[in-house]
Amino acid sequence: MCQECIRATISRRGLFKGGLAMSVAAATGSTAAFAQTGDADPATPEEALQRLVDGNERYVANTPVNVDHSAERVARSLGQQPFAAIVACSDSRVVPELIFDQGPGELFIVRVAGNFINEDGLASLEYGVAVLGLKTILVLGHSSCGAVDATIKSIEDRELPPGHLPSLVSAITPAVYDAMAGNPDDLLAAATQQNARLNAEKAAASGPVLSKAHASGNISTAAGVYDISTGKVAFL
């Protein structure tokens, strides 16, 4: 086996040990200083979600406290200890750190067009929960989502888009069909909400790591939709 192949063959145990070592280093360092809010690290899933709610309210009111991103840069180099994971869309207008007024090192972001959870995203969330100690997972949809809109058009036209886009459409299709069943006035908005809900449910039910963490009360999962025009997140 070539040397590059050997280096690429990293065991899962080794990956988790490495991540655990970094999280321990972060925990023993000045991780609380990462947050410019002055808040202590959330002790419960409920406190973690409330911190996102409070941060979004500051963002909407244009009174952010996380403005100096160079602060504690050296401390952050020791490791990370985020309190929440955000499953967000790849849309360039969706910036979770700004939306929730959180600084570097505080949010663990998983992004894909359409904010759905695939195998890679699920593995990332498992790592965040098992190794980094996340307290909450928020699946965040947003207004005028192009991925959801493309899925609706694909279903209505009975035609798949080119390239690798069909895999994206396939992931979002269940939410669109659910929304269609209710005959909503705004199908895009309804499908966007349902897509966030379904993926939040998926995160909570996926075993063995996430479902166990939920059953033990160590983590919570929520869904929300970000309104690009107002900046407000509606928690579903």
Buried (B, 14 or more C-beta within 10 A) or exposed (E): EEEEEEEEEEEEEEEBEEBBEBBBBBEEBEBEEBBBBEBEBBEBBEBBBBBBBBBBBBBBEEEBBBEEEEBBEEBBEBBBBBBBBBBBBEBEEBEBBBBBBBBBBBBBBBBBBBBBBBEEBBBBBBBBBBBBBBBBBBBBBBBBBEBBBBBBEBBEEEEEBEEEBEEBBEBBBBBBEBBBEEEBEEBBBBBBBBBBBBBBBBBBEBEEBBEEBBEEEBBBBBBBBBBBEEBBBBBB
